[in-house]
Amino acid sequence: MFLTNLLFKHLEFIELLKHNKTKQTYLCRMIHFEKFTLENGLRVLVHEDKSTPMAVLNVLYDVGARDENPEKTGFAHLFEHLMFGGSINIPSYDEPLQVAGGENNAFTTNDLTNYYCQLPAENIETAFWLESDRMLSLAFSKKSLEVQRKVVCEEFKEHYINKPYGDVWHKMRQLTYTTHPYKWMTIGASLKHVEDATLEDVKAFFFKHYTPCNAILVVAGNIDTAQIKLLAEKWFGPIPSGEKYQRDLPVEPKQIKPRHLEVKSNVPLDALYKCWHMYPRMDNRYYAADLISDILSGGGSSRLYQSLVKEKQLFSNLDCYHFGSTDAGLMTIEGKLVKGVDIKVAEQAVLEELKKLQDEGISPSELEKVKNKAESAMAFEDMSLMNRASSIAMYENLGDADLINTELSKYQAVTAEEIAREVRDIFDENNCSTMYYLSDN
């Protein structure tokens, strides 16, 4: 599950959950918020939490790598960097925030771009000033573009060209997607696209996507909703709405036969990658698929680890996961083989485990276990004010911010019969793309 890995980093929280009082405090807590919309279309959500002296301001732009021109990819990620290069009235974004005791960061996915900062609640207006000014307009300059272009190009080379296995997902996305723009990564399909980006290109991208009507503002922490309404009107209200971006992306056709790719590279171990198409994020079948990933690979007691890593010792590590993509995504099993193991033998062992799950199904106790993991992971995630703000924004972008409170019930409602059905539907041989990434040593 996409949240579960966070849990294992904080074992002390698992110990707390063993006590009923703590479990009631965290697992049953509702995340309250109020929502309003400015005249320019900016959606604003406010979550008060008087237990902390801090506040978070989160701005989500409904633009990701899937919205790029196929001939000019990497722009969504490039903007994650450009947005820290200064705006019209504020030459440096970081310095005023640091003076106010704040910190900030951002991330880009194929579906969205998210910016957030945390600072003492008494200084929240500083965050409004900074974020509104760069939404109004960046200080576009050739110098800023060249600096950030260089940073992104170095990142591309370091992580995706020179790093062992770095090009795996470039190749896998191209193998699994023929039509949908998920076929390239957020870093871009080609280094040349970022290298060739012009000032006019980035300006056009900014004014198309970085508008109030294409953004969601979430403010959380020790703040007052009435105060936030005034600040939102003061700082964001005067910004022109812009034209609402209408997303019209090509739909990936159903895969009707297996796909295979073999790559040889200077890597230490052979690796196996298998992908199956799965459901969009808002499809009800998504929740069964998410639990399936945990059944197969949710820690040391999971099926794939117990059988193929611990007992048969075919893999040094083996994972099953998906990306939580807004549009139809991928269920993935990937693993590094133990040196000397034949990759076809290892692949067959994976298929046998999937067949076993298809034939025998899942026991009530195993299903309950993965549901409990989902519940605990969500509870841990909600402990962080910054995570709560980000989650509210992302759920609102999916169409319903209240999913932060109701989504757990969707996991709890999944039945063993649904798991069995989705295991059969997803892990269909004709729905599978496989890559052998082989060591040439």
ABEGO torsion letter per residue (X at the ends): XAAAAAAAABAAAAAAAABAAAAAAAAABBBBBBBBBBAAGBBBBBBBBAABABBBBBBBBBBBAAABBAABBGAAAAAAAAAAAEBAABABAAAAAAAAGBBBBBBBBAABBBBBBBBBAAAAAAAAAAAAAAAAEBBBBAAAAAAAAAAAAAAAAAAAAABBGAAAAAAAAAAABAABAAABBAAEABAAAAAABBAAAAAAAAAAABBAAABBBBBBEBBBAAAAAAAAAAAAAABBAEBBBBBBBBBBBBBABBBBBBBBBBBABBBBBBBBBBBBAABAAAAAAAAAAAAAABEAABAAAAAAAAAAGABABBBBBBAGBABBBBBBBBBBBBBGBBAAAAAAAAAAAAAAAAAAEBBAAAAAAAAAAAAAAAAAAAABAAAAAAAAAAAAAAGBAAAAAAAAAAAAABBAAAAAAAAAAAABAAABBBBBBBBAX
